[in-house]
Amino acid sequence: MSKKNQEKIPDWGAFKEGDQNAFSALYFQYFKRLYEYGMRLCQDEDQVKDSIHDLFIKLWSNKSNLGNVSNIKSYLLVSLRGLIYDTFNSQRRRPKIELEDDYHFEMVFSAESEWIDKENFTQQTQVVLDALNHLTPRQKEVIYLRYFEELSYEEIAEVMQLSVKATYKLVGRGMEALREILNVSKKTLLVLLVSTFMEVRQWIVVH
């Protein structure tokens, strides 16, 4: 997608060689996106921030042993997801999570209530986000990764630990459920999703 192509990518090779500037660029470029994703999986802000910090500590500590990465963002999302679920399991805050188990995924963005109070959040976006929250957690996550993070189906499959075929099916079912909730055509739904997540991304950038 076009936005992904415009995004300046930190130098992974330089980071692996111990360049602290490359490491800082990696952290500051992806922290907000990791935070937003983490807060959907776990509504404990301290835990999410701790998991992100642990992730970057592990990256720096093991930098010389890391391989080449074709998509840094999806690699970081995979890693953060694993850390958060490992924490859940180790703390026994919920039963051990298996791929077929259900889990939480909230389509609520940080400081969203403040945004709505200031009337900077369009009514259309509010309606779409409300509709998204009527989907199953897996459907919400796959649509979030596809249209907010702009990942490919292959990248989504890696993040969610699914087959590519299952990822296509999950996106299809989620989109159909969302289309029925909003009572719009498939073409209109795509336009609504793109415009909604574009608005949300713009807000995150300036906050």
Secondary structure, DSSP 8 states (H G I E B T S, - for coil): -HHHHHS----HHHHHTT-HHHHHHHHHHHHHHHHHHHHHH---HHHHHHHHHHHHHHHHHTGGG----S-HHHHHHHHHHHHHHHHHHHHTSSS---TTS--------TTHHHHHHTT-S-HHHHHHHHHHTTS-HHHHHHHIIIIIS---HHHHHHHHT--HHHHHHHHHHHHHHHHHHHT--HHHHHHHHHHHHHHHHHHHHH-
